[in-house]
Amino acid sequence: MQTMLLSILGLALLGTLHAQDSIPVQADFQQDKVTQANRHHLRGGGLSGGCVQLTGRWYSIGLASNSNWFKEKRNLMKMCTTIISTTAEGNLEVTSTYPKGDQCVTRNSLYTKTEQPGRFSYTSPRWGSKHNIHVVETNYDEYALVATQISKSTGPSTMVLLYSRTKELSPERLEMFTQFSRGQGLTDEEILILPQTDKCMADAA
């Protein structure tokens, strides 16, 4: 009986590791990458100096997910802004501002770095869900493709986000996002190019 339990646990662990390996991480991800866009943010006083990684303002251009909340809220979702900064420990402070009805809602998250550059972890204090975050691909100045595996009591889910430094991206970047999301098993109904909006943009300045 004990041998059988150990075998089951071993298969579950292998399944988890396989799921993590299914999402790539940018091979040359640079923890202290400073780009022209980031220098602009730093000169403007929006961020403090130090270790810079994906820092500054991003717009959420695309969102894909097979979670229940996405299916329920898909038709209400709009483009939002995200400000990323780094802590002294090399973790990421992520502040997202998005429209919800007539209000602007801000959500703060701390992504903890792992031993693998470009991969972070986060546990939701509200829901207890665990997030395994991968920076799949970025050129720092234009776009960032980020994929997250989420584990919670109701079951696992996958989320893919396409960030942009501007409110628009080329069709090639949008297609890259769509194809990557499909490659993660997401259907076209679970992939969304977020509608543009001016609401709550100034709140995230």
Secondary structure, DSSP 4 states (H G I P E B T S, - for coil): -HHHHHHHHHHHHHHHHHHHHTS---TT--TT---HHHHHHHHTTSS-SS--SS-EEEEEEEEEE-SHHHHHHGGG----EEEEEE-TTS-EEEEEEEEETTEEEEEEEEEEE-SSTTEEEEE-TTT--EEEEEEEEE-SSSEEEEEEEEE-TT--EEEEEEEESSS---HHHHHHHHHHHHHTT--GGGEEEPPP--TTTGGG-
